[in-house]
Amino acid sequence: MKDNTSTTNLNGLLTGESAMIIAIQTDDALRQRLLALGFRVGKRIELIRKARFSGPLQVRIGTTDILLRKQEAANILIEKI
């Protein structure tokens, strides 16, 4: 791993930051749903915005914007790039 990267979950990204998905650690049903939406190990993901009051995160994978609950985002491990 490079010195200028760090591993965290999706909740650790700041607005406008990008990262690479390195693992999805969740139950099979949610994993299948995320895979159908384009969440794959090795894919680039960008945080567009975080809603106030523990609301959802808006993320972009490719040209698709997706809203995720914070609980779901906590199960997606990323490496900042």
ChimeraX commands (.cxc) that place a marker at each C-alpha (Angstrom):
marker #1 position 0.00,0.00,0.00 radius 0.5
marker #1 position 1.23,3.51,-0.82 radius 0.5
marker #1 position 2.15,5.97,1.92 radius 0.5
marker #1 position -0.30,8.66,0.74 radius 0.5
marker #1 position -3.39,6.43,0.89 radius 0.5
marker #1 position -5.48,5.35,3.83 radius 0.5
marker #1 position -8.03,2.62,4.39 radius 0.5
marker #1 position -11.37,3.43,6.02 radius 0.5
marker #1 position -15.07,2.91,5.39 radius 0.5
marker #1 position -17.20,5.03,3.10 radius 0.5
marker #1 position -18.32,7.23,6.01 radius 0.5
marker #1 position -14.71,8.42,6.31 radius 0.5
marker #1 position -14.73,10.25,2.97 radius 0.5
marker #1 position -15.14,14.01,2.82 radius 0.5
marker #1 position -17.33,15.72,0.23 radius 0.5
marker #1 position -15.55,15.75,-3.13 radius 0.5
marker #1 position -13.05,13.02,-2.21 radius 0.5
marker #1 position -12.61,9.86,-4.27 radius 0.5
marker #1 position -11.63,6.36,-3.24 radius 0.5
marker #1 position -11.29,2.81,-4.49 radius 0.5
marker #1 position -13.62,0.13,-3.10 radius 0.5
marker #1 position -11.52,-2.61,-1.49 radius 0.5
marker #1 position -14.21,-4.72,0.25 radius 0.5
marker #1 position -17.95,-4.98,0.86 radius 0.5
marker #1 position -18.58,-6.57,4.26 radius 0.5
marker #1 position -22.33,-7.06,4.61 radius 0.5
marker #1 position -25.04,-9.69,4.45 radius 0.5
marker #1 position -25.67,-11.45,1.15 radius 0.5
marker #1 position -28.93,-9.65,0.30 radius 0.5
marker #1 position -27.41,-6.17,0.64 radius 0.5
marker #1 position -24.24,-7.32,-1.12 radius 0.5
marker #1 position -26.29,-8.45,-4.13 radius 0.5
marker #1 position -28.18,-5.15,-4.20 radius 0.5
marker #1 position -24.94,-3.15,-4.05 radius 0.5
marker #1 position -23.39,-5.28,-6.81 radius 0.5
marker #1 position -26.45,-4.62,-8.99 radius 0.5
marker #1 position -25.93,-0.87,-8.42 radius 0.5
marker #1 position -22.30,-1.08,-9.56 radius 0.5
marker #1 position -20.43,-1.43,-6.26 radius 0.5
marker #1 position -17.48,-3.68,-7.09 radius 0.5
marker #1 position -14.04,-4.15,-5.57 radius 0.5
marker #1 position -11.62,-2.00,-7.53 radius 0.5
marker #1 position -14.24,0.56,-8.66 radius 0.5
marker #1 position -13.70,4.29,-8.08 radius 0.5
marker #1 position -16.30,5.98,-5.87 radius 0.5
marker #1 position -16.76,9.69,-5.14 radius 0.5
marker #1 position -18.65,11.28,-2.26 radius 0.5
marker #1 position -20.95,13.97,-3.65 radius 0.5
marker #1 position -22.56,15.06,-0.41 radius 0.5
marker #1 position -23.52,14.04,3.13 radius 0.5
marker #1 position -27.02,14.91,4.32 radius 0.5
marker #1 position -27.44,16.62,7.67 radius 0.5
marker #1 position -28.66,14.94,10.85 radius 0.5
marker #1 position -27.20,11.51,10.06 radius 0.5
marker #1 position -28.98,11.41,6.72 radius 0.5
marker #1 position -27.86,9.45,3.66 radius 0.5
marker #1 position -24.65,9.85,1.65 radius 0.5
marker #1 position -24.83,10.63,-2.04 radius 0.5
marker #1 position -22.05,8.78,-3.88 radius 0.5
marker #1 position -21.15,8.51,-7.54 radius 0.5
marker #1 position -19.87,5.39,-9.28 radius 0.5
marker #1 position -19.14,6.11,-12.92 radius 0.5
marker #1 position -22.06,8.25,-14.06 radius 0.5
marker #1 position -24.55,6.86,-11.52 radius 0.5
marker #1 position -25.47,8.71,-8.31 radius 0.5
marker #1 position -26.67,6.55,-5.41 radius 0.5
marker #1 position -27.96,7.39,-1.93 radius 0.5
marker #1 position -26.77,5.13,0.90 radius 0.5
marker #1 position -27.69,4.99,4.55 radius 0.5
marker #1 position -24.76,5.56,6.91 radius 0.5
marker #1 position -25.16,1.98,8.24 radius 0.5
marker #1 position -24.75,0.64,4.70 radius 0.5
marker #1 position -21.80,2.93,3.98 radius 0.5
marker #1 position -20.03,1.68,7.12 radius 0.5
marker #1 position -19.81,-1.79,5.53 radius 0.5
marker #1 position -18.01,-0.59,2.41 radius 0.5
marker #1 position -14.24,-0.45,2.92 radius 0.5
marker #1 position -12.33,1.98,0.74 radius 0.5
marker #1 position -8.83,3.23,0.08 radius 0.5
marker #1 position -8.59,6.96,-0.48 radius 0.5
marker #1 position -6.91,8.03,-3.74 radius 0.5
marker link #1:1,2 radius 0.2
marker link #1:2,3 radius 0.2
marker link #1:3,4 radius 0.2
marker link #1:4,5 radius 0.2
marker link #1:5,6 radius 0.2
marker link #1:6,7 radius 0.2
marker link #1:7,8 radius 0.2
marker link #1:8,9 radius 0.2
marker link #1:9,10 radius 0.2
marker link #1:10,11 radius 0.2
marker link #1:11,12 radius 0.2
marker link #1:12,13 radius 0.2
marker link #1:13,14 radius 0.2
marker link #1:14,15 radius 0.2
marker link #1:15,16 radius 0.2
marker link #1:16,17 radius 0.2
marker link #1:17,18 radius 0.2
marker link #1:18,19 radius 0.2
marker link #1:19,20 radius 0.2
marker link #1:20,21 radius 0.2
marker link #1:21,22 radius 0.2
marker link #1:22,23 radius 0.2
marker link #1:23,24 radius 0.2
marker link #1:24,25 radius 0.2
marker link #1:25,26 radius 0.2
marker link #1:26,27 radius 0.2
marker link #1:27,28 radius 0.2
marker link #1:28,29 radius 0.2
marker link #1:29,30 radius 0.2
marker link #1:30,31 radius 0.2
marker link #1:31,32 radius 0.2
marker link #1:32,33 radius 0.2
marker link #1:33,34 radius 0.2
marker link #1:34,35 radius 0.2
marker link #1:35,36 radius 0.2
marker link #1:36,37 radius 0.2
marker link #1:37,38 radius 0.2
marker link #1:38,39 radius 0.2
marker link #1:39,40 radius 0.2
marker link #1:40,41 radius 0.2
marker link #1:41,42 radius 0.2
marker link #1:42,43 radius 0.2
marker link #1:43,44 radius 0.2
marker link #1:44,45 radius 0.2
marker link #1:45,46 radius 0.2
marker link #1:46,47 radius 0.2
marker link #1:47,48 radius 0.2
marker link #1:48,49 radius 0.2
marker link #1:49,50 radius 0.2
marker link #1:50,51 radius 0.2
marker link #1:51,52 radius 0.2
marker link #1:52,53 radius 0.2
marker link #1:53,54 radius 0.2
marker link #1:54,55 radius 0.2
marker link #1:55,56 radius 0.2
marker link #1:56,57 radius 0.2
marker link #1:57,58 radius 0.2
marker link #1:58,59 radius 0.2
marker link #1:59,60 radius 0.2
marker link #1:60,61 radius 0.2
marker link #1:61,62 radius 0.2
marker link #1:62,63 radius 0.2
marker link #1:63,64 radius 0.2
marker link #1:64,65 radius 0.2
marker link #1:65,66 radius 0.2
marker link #1:66,67 radius 0.2
marker link #1:67,68 radius 0.2
marker link #1:68,69 radius 0.2
marker link #1:69,70 radius 0.2
marker link #1:70,71 radius 0.2
marker link #1:71,72 radius 0.2
marker link #1:72,73 radius 0.2
marker link #1:73,74 radius 0.2
marker link #1:74,75 radius 0.2
marker link #1:75,76 radius 0.2
marker link #1:76,77 radius 0.2
marker link #1:77,78 radius 0.2
marker link #1:78,79 radius 0.2
marker link #1:79,80 radius 0.2
marker link #1:80,81 radius 0.2
view
